[in-house]
Amino acid sequence: MNATIATAVFAAFMVLTVVLGLLAVRGRGAATEGQPEGLPGKGGGGRRAGGLAEWSVGGRSLGTVFIWVLMAGESYTSFSYLGAAGWGYNFGAPVLYVPAYMSCGYAIGYVVGPMLWAYARRHGLVGITDIVAHRYRRPWLGAAVAVLATVCLLPYIQLQITGMGVVVSTISYGAISLNWAYFIGFAVTTGFVVVSGLRGSAWVSVLKDLLVIVTLGFLAIYVPLHYFGGYGPLLHRIVAEKPQWLTFPGHRSGGLGQVWFITTTFVNSLTVVVFPTTVVGYLGARNADALRRNAIYLPFYNVLLFVPMLLGLAALFVVPGLTGADSNLALFKLVVDSLPAWAVGVIGVAAALSSIVPMAVFMLVIGTMWGRSVLGAIPRLASRQKLWSQLVVVAAGGLALLLTYTAPTTLVRLSLISYEGMAQLVPILLLGLVWRRLTVYAAVSGLAAGFALVCVLVFGGHDPVWGMNAGIVGLALNVAVALAVTWLGPREAGDDRPDGEVLALDGEFPRGGVPAPGGPLSTPVKR
């Protein structure tokens, strides 16, 4: 009976999710086929309703609320329900790096977001690969970044599929098998992403965020009262019986001490602002002020992250002895054992949507990158960029699903370099936009050196290295090589831009309007 009730609740919300995705694009129109859908540098093409810009970045028309729920939805994933509780259960204090780097990343995004938004809007760009290709005037570089970013993003799709499968199978009391749960997550997400794009993800994020806030708020009160009689007794037991969970490097964390915490927070806060999925959120904004307000409001959402972390510590006393992957179920063990089936179903839906929303954005970004910078760069295919992007969405999701069934450790291994690898895009993107002297030779050399070092360190079992996050070591080499090649290597032919010229970072257009094609992004500032 419990399985029937919980499964019925889950099914009803999945139907509602698809409906919201479809309603999001009602009346938005369709793109005119047979014409290029907004090539870079052509005055912002692709903005017409139903075109690639409408599908991939919501027509650049999302306001503060939709941008807030979309970016919160992307950052609050199944890791927040499973991994955060699991890390709290296994290690304790090191898990605090998550709210630390996210909050610092939002502060950096206050400056970076409007800058990327203005550059992309000025030149009609719809993604990180577009920006890189346009900045360095090398279409092949955009395609190369698309391949690198796909390698780093595919593991996240697989991890969200796996996370949703575990949640759904658990809250259905085993009535829905893991394999079916994996397929449901793939089918629901692919269905509304292909049809509704970024706008559909934003609409579904509203439902997801409401459920997350309500369910975690409830659990924050219910679990301590139900199992311990309040926060006082719970915290007293943690301090008295589990003190090693409250200090660095935590309980058997393998050396995740203070230096690791600082370096991880720093490199991740830089990485999160150039993550392709974050950039999509930036580019979907109606104006730069929406991004600034969003950067101010988003840290409040991070307060919710402390709930699964605390509940992971509480589970140490309620369900002791969880090991390996089972520790990720610490929170749901508390839920399933003590709540009625309908409540278990609602909490499971919140966790499932926390997988679906970020998975949707990951698939959307991969589709856009390939449809725009790889397949769309082929002249005879350029007129169907949106179609190719949608097909790549299905292919990327299908590949992640297939590997989840047949070789689950393949993408998990790749996930080890996801954040550290993506960090190597910081110089080629951000440094390239603010320092016009950075050459394509320098940017590519730095990226190759940094990414190679990260792979050697991570796959060689040297992360952390000297107590530091391997990503920051790779990033340091990346910047050093880029600077050396810029100063000592060849200048690009025809590059007569003055040294020290940077782009204004306010994210606003001169005189309040959009500049004409071919002009500078904003007034050059001499430094």
N, C-alpha and C positions, 0 to 999 in steps of 0.2 A: 504493500500500500504506500509506504514512504517513497519507494522508487517511482511509482506512478505519479504521485503528486509533484515531486521535485522535477521529474522529466517533463510533465505537462507545463509547469511554470517556465522551464527553460525553453521549450518549444514555442510557447506563446511569445516570449521576448525575442526569439530568433526571427519569427515572422514579422514582428514589429520593426526589427532592425532592417530587414530587407525593404519593408514598406517605406520607412523613413528615407532610406537611400534613394528609392525611386521618386518619392515626392520632392526630394531636394532639387531635381532638375526639371520638374514639371514646368512647361512653358518657356524653357531656356532656349529652345530652337535647336537647329542642327547646322553643322558647318557645311559650307559649300564645298562639295567634293571637286577634285580636279584642279585645285589651286594650291600653291604652297601655303602652309599654315604658319606664317610668321617667321621668316628667316631672320637671323641675327643681323642687326644693323640696318634694318629696312623700316625704321620709324615705328617700331612697336607693333608690327603685324601680328596676326593671330589673336586679336582681342575680340573678334566678333563672337556673338553668342553661339555656343555649341562647338566652337573650334578647339584647337589644342590648348590654348591659354585658358579657356573656360573649363575644360576637363581637368587640366593638370594643376592650375593655380587658382581655380574658382573665379576666373575672369578678373583677377586682382580686385575683387570687390568685397571681400570679407571684412566686417567691422571688428571692433574690439572684442565683443563677446564671443563671436565665432572663432576668431584667432586664439582667444584664451582657451576655449574648450578644446580646440584642435591640438594646440601645442601641449596642453596639459594631458590630453588623451594620448599623445605620442610618447610623453615622458613617463606616464603612469601605466606601465605594461603589466603583463602577467608576472614579471619579476617582482613587482611591488607586493603581490599576494603570496607568491611562492618563494622567490629568491630572497627577498628582504627578511621574511620570517625564517627561512632556512639559514641565512647568514647569522641572524640574531641567535638562532638556536645553536648553531655550530660554533661561532666565533665570538659574537658579542660586539664589542666596541668598533672593530674595523668596518662594520656595515654603515657607520655614520658618514662614510665618504660619499654616499649617494646624495643625501640632502645637501651636503657641503658643496659638492661640485656643481649640482644643479642650480643652487642659489647663486654661486659665483658666475656660472654660465649665463644666467638671466641678466646679471649686472653687465657683463661684457656685451650681451645681446642688445642692451639699451643703445649702444653705439653702433655695433656691427650690423644689426638688423636693418635700420633705416638706410645704411650705406649700401648694402646689397640690394635692398628693395629699389632704391633710386637708380642704381646702375642697371639693374635688370629691366625696370620699367622704361628707362630712357632708350634702351637698345632693343626692346621687344624680346627679352630672354625669359625662359621659363624653367631654368634649373641650373645647378652648379656646373654641369658640363658646358652649357651655353656660355656661362660667365667666363670660364677658363679659356674656351676656344676663342671668344671675342677679345678678351684682354690680350692674349698673346698672338692673335691673328693666325692660329694654327688649328684648323678643324680636326686634324688627326689627334691633337692633344685632348680635345673634348672627348673623342672616342676612347682614348687611352684611360682617361679619368673615369669614364663610364664603366669600363671593364674592372678597374681597381675598386671602385665604389660598389659594384655588384658583388665582387668577392667578399667584401666586408659586410654587405647588407643581407645577402642570402642566408647566412646563419641566423640572423634575427627573425626572418620569416619562419625558418624551421623551428627555432626556439619558441616562437609564439604559437605555432601549430602544436608543438609538444606540450607547452604549458596549458593550452586550452584543452587538449585531450585529457591530461591528468585531472584538471579541474572538473570537466564534465563527467568523466568516469567516476570520480569520487562523489560528487554531489548527487549523482543518479543511483548511488549505492550499488554501482557495478552493473546497472541495467543497460547502460550504453558502454560498449567496449571502447578501448583506446583507439582501435583502428577506425571505428565509425566516428568517434569524436574528432579525430584528425581530419577526416573527410568533411564533416559538417563545418568545421572552422574554415577550411579551404573553400568550400562551395559558397557559404554565406558571404565571405569576404570578397571573393572574386566576382560574385554576382553583382553586388552593388558598386564595387569599384569600377568595373568595366562600364557600367551604365552611367554612374553619377560622378565619378572622379572625386576630386578634393572636396567639393561642396557636399557630397553625400557623406564623406567621412566626418565633416564638421557637424552635420545634423545628427549623425549617430553618436558623436562625442557628447552632445548635450544630454542624451539619454544615459550614456555611460557615466558621465560625471555626476549626474543626479544620483544614480544608484551607488556609485563609489562613495560619495559624501555621506549618504544615508546609512549604508551598510557598515562602513568603517567607524562612523560616529557611534552607531549602535554597539558594535563589537568593543570599542574602546571603553564603553561603560559596562556592558554585560559581562564580559569575560572576567575582569578583576572582581566584580561583585559576586558572580556565580561561583567561581572556583576558590576565591581567597577572602571574600568578605570585604573587599575594597582595595584601593591602591596602596594604602599604608602597609597592610600585611604582605602584599605581593612584593613591594619594593624592599621591605625588611628581609624577606626570605632571599631575595636576589643578593642583597649586600652580605647577608650572613653566610649563605651557602654557595653562592656562585660569584665570588669577588673577581675571579680571573676573567669573567665575561665583561667586566666593567672598565678594564684598563687595557692599553695597548701592550703587546700585540694581540690581545684577545686570547681565547682558549684554543690552543693548538692550530693557530692560523697559518703557520708556516712562515712567520717573520713579517707579518703585515703591521709594522710598527709606525712610529710617528713620522719617520722620513717617507715611508711608503704612502702614508695618509696625505701628507703635504704635497708630494709630487703627483700623486694620482688626482687629487683635487685640482691641482693647477692644470695638468695636461688635459684632463677630461673637461674642465670648464672652457678651455680653448676649443677643444674638439667639438663639443656639443653645438657651438654656434656655426660651425661649417658642415655639420652632419647634413647630408643631402635632404633628409626628411625635415630637419629644422629649417633649412633654407627654403623649402617648399612652403612652409608656414609663413615665413617672412614675405615671400613673393605673392602670396595670396591676399595680403593685406590691402585695404582700401587706400591707406595713406600711411606716412611715416609715424604720425602721432599715435595711430592704433598700435603700432609695434612698441612705442615707448611706454604707453599705458600698460600694454601686455607685460612688458618686462618688469614693471612695478608690481603688478597684481599676481603674477605667476608664483613668486616665492611663498605666498600664503598657502598655495596648494600643497607645498612640500610638507606642511605640518602633518598632513595625512600619512606621510611615509613613516612617521614615528609609530603609528598604530601597529602595522604588521611586525615591525622590529620588536616592539614591546611584547606583542602576543607570541612571538617566537621565543622570547625569554620565559614567558609564562608557561609555554608548552613544555619547558624543561621539567617542570614539576608535575604536569598533568599527564603527558605522554612521554615519559623518559625512554631513552634507549633507541631513538630513531637514528639510523645511520645512512650514509650515502644519499641517494636521491630521495629516500623516504623523508629526510629532514625537511625537504621543501614542502611537504604536506603538513607541517606542524600546525599552521593556522587552521587548515580544513579539518584536521583531526579534532580540534576543539569544537568546531562548528557542527560537524556531523554527529558527534557524540552527545550533544546537549540541546540542540535546537530542533523545533518541529520541521517537518519536511518542506513545507511551503517557504519557511525562512531560509532553509538550506538552499532551496532552488533560487531564491532572489539573490542571495549572496554569491551563488555560483554564476548567475547571469552577470553580475557586476564584474566578477573575475574574468569571465569569458569575453565580455566586451572589452576588457582591458587587454586582451590578446588581439581581438578583431580590429580595433581602431588603429593601433600602431602597425599591425600586419598590413592593413589596407594602405597606409601611407608608404610603407616600405615597398610594396608591390607597385604602387602608383609611381614612385620615384624611379624605380628600375625601369618600368615601362617607358616613362618620359625620356629618360637618359638614352635608352637604346632607340626609341622611335624617333628621337630628335637628332642625336649626335652620331649614331652609328648607322642604322638603316635609313633614317631620314636624310643623311648626308649624301646618299647615293642619288644622283640627279633624277633618275626615272622613278624613284620611290618617294621623292620629296613631297609630292602632292597629297600623300596619304599618311602624313606623320601621326595623326591621331589614331588611325586604324592600326598602324604598326605598333604604336605604344600600347593599345588595348590588347593586341595579340601577345606582346611580350609580357604583359601583366599575367595573362593566363599561363604562359610558358614558365615564367619565374615561379609562380605559385605552385604549378604542377611539378616542377623540378624539386622544389623544397619538400612537397608532399611525398613524392616518389622516394627521395633520399631518407625521409623520416621512416618510411616503411622498410626500405631495403638496406640502407647503410647509415643508421642514425648517428654514428660517431664521426662521419666525414665532415659534416657542417659544424658539429660541435667543436671539432679540432680547429676548423677555420675561425670559429668565434673567438678563439684565444687572441687573435690579432686584430679583431674588428675595431675596437676603439683605438688601440695603439697604432694600427695601420692607418685609420682614418685621420689620426692626428697629423700625419705627414702631409695632409692637404692644406694645413694652415698657412705655411709660407707661400705656396703657389697661388693661393686664393687671396688671403688677406694682405700679406706683404706685397703681393703683386698689384693690388688695387691702390694701396697707399704710397707705394714707392715705384714710380714709373720707370726707374732705371733698371729694375730687375729684368734680366733677359730670359728668354725662353730656354736657352742653354743652361743658365744657372738654376732656374726653377725646376727643370726636369732632372738635372744632376742631383740637386738636393733631395728631391722626392725619391729618386731611385736609391740613393745612399741611405736615407733614413728608413725607408720601407725594408730594404735588405737587412739592415742592422736589427730592426725589430723582429723580423722573421728568424734571424739567427739566434737572438737572445731568447725569444719566446719558445720556439720549437726545440731549442737546445737546453731548455729547463733552467734558464738564467733570469727569470722574471719573478720577483724583483732582483735587480742587479745592484750590489752594494746597498741594499735596502731601498733602492729607488724603483719607481715604475719604469719598465723598459721603454714605454712610449716617450718619456721625456728625454731619455738618452738618445733615442733615434731622432727626436725633434731637434735636439742640440746639434747633432751631426748634420742634419738636414739644413738648418739655418747656416751653419759654418760653411758647408760646401756651396750653398747658394750665394753667400756673400763673397767667397773667394773667387768663384767663377765669374761673378758680376764684375768684380774689380780687376781681375787678372785675365779673364777670357775675352773673347771678341764681342764687340758691340753688334747689335742687330743691324743689318743693312737697311738704310732708310729711316732709322730711328733717330730723329733730330729733336726729340723732346728734351727739355732742359733737365739737368740733374737737380734733384731735390724737389721736383714738382710733385705735389700730391693732390689727391682729390679731396674736396671738402667733405667732412664726415657728418654733416648735419642731416643728410638724407632729404633735403628739400631742393626744389628746382628754382633757378633764378626767376625772380619776378613772379613767383607763384604759379608758373605754368610749366608744361612739359616742353623741353627744348626741341628745336627742330632737328631732324635727322642730320647726323654728321658733325654736330657741335659737341663741345665738351660736356661732361656730366654736370659739372657745376663750375663755378669760378675757381681757377687754379689758385692755390695758396703757396707762396714761396716760403720755404723754411730754411 
